[in-house]
Amino acid sequence: MYSDTITKKKYLRLIHLKREEMINLGNQFGLTDEKTITCSQELDELLNEFQQFQETRNKQNIIREMSFIIYKCKPINNKRIVRKSNILNVI
């Protein structure tokens, strides 16, 4: 999870820098200049990569949570542990 945070921060930093670069190019050369458009397309690609990263990370979190729920409900010594609120009951 820690490495995901670093990667997320890295993506957000790169997106921020690319957005600033695009704004500067737009101010300097105009919005229809090839340099500005190319930079805009690079920003789009970066945003798409970040979205894919987020979706993958969310799926991994769901799998972890489901694994925990399945593990939590496994019988122990022929007894099943059920969690109600914050109280554990052994049945």
C-alpha positions, 0 to 999 in steps of 0.5 A: 500500500505504501508503494501505491501512495508513492506511485499515486503522488508521482502520477499527481505530480507529473499531471500537475507539471504537464498541465502547467507546461501546457498552460505555458505553451498555450500562453506563449504560442497559442492554443492551436499551436502544434506544441500546445496540442502535442502537450495536451495529448501527452497530458491526456495519456497521462490522465488515462494512465492514472485512471487505469492505475486507480481502477486497478488499485480499487480492484485490489482493495476490493479483493483484499477486503473480500478475502478478509471477510471470507477469512473472518467468517471461516469456522474455527474449531467447528465454531463460527465467528460472527461480527455484529457491530464491534462485538465478536460472537462465537456460535 
